Amino acid sequence: MGIVKIDDDLHEEARRASTVMCRSINAQAEFWMKIGMLAEANPTLSFNNIVKMQFATANVRLGDVAVT
């Protein structure tokens, strides 16, 4: 574990986003970093495609979720 220094405004945005997404501030920052790394490694994929790819890797069955 390490310490990462980020801008105060970015920390505030992570705090706000973490509340909406029901994550800790650290979990929100980790999520953004992971998605950012995956986006850089896969520049042709959209955010939604990256998330779907991660769900598939984790064996999450999206077909079980109903959209109304």
C-alpha positions in Angstrom: 0.0 0.0 0.0 1.2 3.5 -0.8 0.2 7.1 -0.6 -0.9 8.9 -3.7 -1.1 12.7 -3.7 -3.9 14.0 -5.8 -5.3 17.5 -6.3 -7.8 18.7 -3.7 -10.5 19.3 -6.4 -10.1 15.8 -7.8 -10.3 14.4 -4.3 -13.6 16.3 -3.8 -14.9 14.9 -7.1 -13.9 11.3 -6.0 -15.7 11.9 -2.6 -18.9 13.0 -4.4 -18.8 10.2 -6.9 -18.1 7.7 -4.2 -21.3 8.7 -2.4 -23.4 8.3 -5.6 -21.8 4.9 -6.4 -21.9 3.6 -2.8 -18.1 3.2 -2.7 -15.4 4.4 -0.4 -13.3 7.3 -1.7 -10.4 4.9 -2.1 -12.6 2.4 -4.0 -13.8 5.1 -6.3 -10.3 6.3 -7.0 -9.2 2.6 -7.6 -12.1 2.2 -10.0 -11.2 5.3 -12.0 -7.6 4.2 -12.1 -8.4 0.7 -13.3 -10.9 1.9 -16.0 -8.3 4.5 -17.1 -5.6 1.9 -17.4 -7.9 -0.4 -19.3 -8.9 2.4 -21.6 -5.3 3.3 -22.4 -4.5 -0.4 -23.1 -7.7 -0.7 -25.2 -8.2 2.6 -26.9 -10.9 1.4 -29.3 -13.2 0.2 -26.5 -15.9 2.4 -25.0 -16.4 2.7 -21.3 -19.4 0.4 -21.6 -17.4 -2.2 -23.4 -14.7 -2.1 -20.8 -17.2 -2.6 -18.0 -18.9 -5.5 -19.9 -15.5 -7.0 -20.4 -14.8 -6.8 -16.7 -18.2 -8.3 -15.9 -17.5 -11.2 -18.2 -14.1 -11.7 -16.6 -15.8 -11.9 -13.2 -18.5 -14.3 -14.6 -21.3 -11.8 -13.9 -24.4 -12.9 -15.8 -25.8 -9.6 -17.1 -28.7 -11.5 -18.7 -30.2 -12.0 -15.2 -30.6 -8.3 -14.8 -33.9 -7.0 -16.2 -34.1 -3.6 -17.9 -37.4 -1.8 -17.4 
